[in-house]
Amino acid sequence: MLALALLMSVVPAPVAPELVALGDSYAAGLGAGDEASDDCRRSPHAHPKLWAERNSASLVFAACAGARTADVVGQAERITPSATLVTITVGGNDAGFSDVMTTCTLGGDDECAQRVDVAVRFIRDELPGRLDEVYGVVGDRRSASAEVVVLGYPRLFSFETWCLMSEPKRAAVNRAADVLAEVTGDRAKAAGFTFADVREAFDDHGVCADESWLNGLVLVPVDRSYHPNRAGQEAGYLPALTEAAL
């Protein structure tokens, strides 16, 4: 009995989970409402915040609106030895997401397609090296037991209803989203990370859908445009993260 008591006394307590969330506005939750008024625009409805609450985890919320790969390299400095899960969403800003959407909103079909072509070339030719740098830094900083989940971006548009964006424009933007997902997933897997592809979950819930999980053009505040709304964070991103982190 004494030996059993001594053995039980040295059994380590379970490690409390800690999530370190890195990335851009899609990870920060911009568009989901109740965003902070600072530059990072983090929302309490963002999927990292929701995952931490539902898993009784501590959260290091480093994601920031406007972040590019170089910024996420800096965010990775906030990965602690106690982190059990690291999430990353990045690449859209490097590829000129904001400029693509401005061009496609204000320009014609051909102008939109041409701007998307520029973004696609960048995604194929230059983004892989940038992602490799981010993933390499994260891999070096995480503990051996910490899992890394890279979450992708959805196709922005559905085709269920008429909307201000023409069908050729919607198809062009979605084509870029497919290339971005393919490249991001490939580089994440090469780094040994889990890739959570959210495209299928959002397919019937894009802009111009009957039940959209993404904001369309929002005039005030305009930075919420073409970002997941609260339903997109809760019903799209959170289940994808939950499944990938099992």
N, C-alpha and C positions, 0 to 999 in steps of 0.2 A: 504493500500500500504506500509506503514511504517513497519507493522508487517511482511508482506511478504518479504520485503527487509532484515529485521533482521534475518528472518528464513533462507533465502538464504545465508546470510553471515556466518552462522555457520555450513553449510553442509560441512563435511570433503572432502578433495580432494581424488580422487581415489588413492589407494595404488599401487605404481609401483611394478611389480613383481620382485622377486629376487630368483634366482635358486642357490642352494648349491649342487654341484655335488661331490659325494663321490664315492670312489671305486678304481679299479685297472686299468690295461692297456686298457681294453675294454672301460671303461668310459673316460680314458685320451685320447684315440684316437690313440694310438700307432698302426702303420700299415696304417694309412690314409694319411701319407705324411706330410712333412714340420714340423716334430716333433721338439720340443726343444731338445737341446743337453744335458740337465741335466738328472738326474736319473729318473725324473717323466715322461719324454717323451710325454708331452702333445702336441696335435695337434690342429691347428685352425679349422680342419675339423671334430673334435669330436662332437658327437651329443649334449652334453650339450652346447657347444659353438654355434652350429647352432640353437638350440632351443632358447637360450637367444637372439641371433641376430634377429630371426624372430618374437619374442614376445616382443621386446623392453625391455628386462629384464636385470637387473644387474646379474653378474655371480661371484660366489665364487667357483673357480675351484680347488678343493682340491684333486681330483682323481690323483693317482700316479701309474705308472707302478710298478709291483711287490708287490702291496699292498695285505696283507692278512687281515683277520677279525680284528686282534688286531691293525693293522695300521689304519683301518677305524674307530675303536673306537676313536683313536686319531684325525683323520680327523674331526670327529663329533664336536669337540670343535670349529670348524669354523662356525657352524650353528648359525646364528644371529637371534635376535628377529624379524627382518624384513623379514626373509626368508618366501616366500610363497610356495615354492616347493623344496623338497629335493629328489635327486635321488641317488640310490645305486646300484652298481654292484660289487659283491664280492663273493668269495668262490672258484673260479677256482684255485688260487694259493695255498690255504689251501689244496686242493685235489691233489696237485702235477701235475697240468696241464703241466708244462714245462717238467718234467721228463717223464710223460706219452708220450708226443710227441717225445721226444728224443728216448725213448725205442722203440716206434712203427716205427720210421723212420729208426733206425739202426738195430733193431732186427727182428726176424722172426715172423710169425703169432702167434705162441703159446706164445712166450715171450711177445708180445704186449698184448694178451688177459689176460695173468697173471698179467701184470702191471695194466691193466684196472680194473681187479677184485679187486686189492688192493685199487685202488682209489674209486671204488664203495662202498666197505666196509667202508671206511673212510667217504664218503658222507652220508651214511645211519646212521652210528653209532656216529660219532663225530662232523660232521659239523652242525647238527641242534642246538646243544648247543652253538656253536660259533656264529651262525647267530642270535640266540635269544639274545645273549649278545649285538651284534651290534645294533639290532633293538630296544632293550630296551634303550640303551643310546640315540639313535636318537629320540625315542619317548619322552624321558625325556627332551631333549634339544630343540625340535621344539616348536614353538608356537601352540596354540590350532587350529589356522586357517591354519597352514602349511600342505600341502599335501605331502605324501611320496610315491614315485614310485620306486619299486625295479625292475630293468631290468635284465632279465636272459641272458643266453648264447645260441648261436645257435648250432644246430648240425653242425659239422665242414665239413662233407663230403657229396657230392652228388655222384651218380653212373652213370652219363650220359656218361662219356668218360673214356678212359683208363688214368691212371696216375701212378706215382711211388708207391703210397700207395696201397697195395692189397685190394681187396674187403673185405676179413675177417678183416683186420686191420681197414678199414673204418667203418665197422659195429660195431666193438668193441668200437671204440672211440665215435661213435654216441650213443651207448648204455649208456656210462657214461654221455654224455650230457643230455640224457633223465632223468636219475636218478637225476642229479644235478638240472635240471629244476623242477622236481617234489618236491624235498626236499626244494628248495629255495622258490618256490611258496607257499608251505604249511606253512612254517615258516613266510613268509611275510604276508599272510592272517591272521595267528594267531595273528600277531602284529597289525592288523588293517590297514595294508598298501595295496596299489594296486600293483599287480604283472603284469608286462608286459612280456609276453612270446614271444620271437622273433623266436622260432624254425620254425614255419610255414612260416614266411616271408622269411627265408633263405633257405628253403628246396630245391628249384630249383637253388640256387645260392651258394652252398657250394664249397669247393675245389674239383676239378675234374668236375665242371659243365661247360657248354659252356659259360655262363656269370657268373663268380664267383664274389661274394661280399666279399670273404675272400682270403687273401693271402695264397698261398701254402708255400713250403719251400723257403725262401729267404736267399741267402747267405750273401748279404751285403745290409743293416745291418740285421743280423740274427734275431734280436729281433722282427722284423716285421712279422716273420713267424706265420701262423695260427692265424692271427688277422684280423678284418674287414678292408678292404681297404676303400677308400673314398666313393665308391658306397655303401658299407655296412653300413657306418655311415649315409649317406644321405638317402638311400632308404630302409634300414632295421631298424636301431635303431631310427632315428628321427621320422618316422611315428608312431612307437610303443610308443614312449614317448609322442608324440602329442596326440594320441588317449587316452592314459592312464591318461593324465593330464587334460582332458576336465572337 
